[in-house]
Amino acid sequence: MHELGISRNIVAIVSDAAGGRRVRLVTIEIGKLSGVMPDALLFCFDLVAQGTALEGARLEIREIEPRMRCTACAAEFAAVCDGVACACGSRRLAPLAGEELNIKAMELEEVA
């Protein structure tokens, strides 16, 4: 389960960026072709966040749909699954979206 390692990295990166302030919300983007399981990541995040500035923070996951470009005809299209072919028949595709894993935003508690 590589989601545990990913969760540790998210917590470390956000903790550093928060500068000691408590974090309420972390928003990430996960591409559907990234191989990361959102449910497993949510579970691991809660465990890894314990005892850190992220304890109790909500992890919001936005899933990114796959998009491909055909290297034969340059057509761009949404890919519904792995192994799809272009309308031209080519299977030589370059991913445009769907493999990402990005921390997009964090919400911090206000300092009194």
Secondary structure, DSSP 8 states (H G I E B T S, - for coil): -THHHHHHHHHHHHHHHHTT--EEEEEEEEETTS---HHHHHHHHHHHHTTSTTTT-EEEEEEE--EEEETTT--EEE-SSTT---TTS---EEEEES--EEEEEEEE----
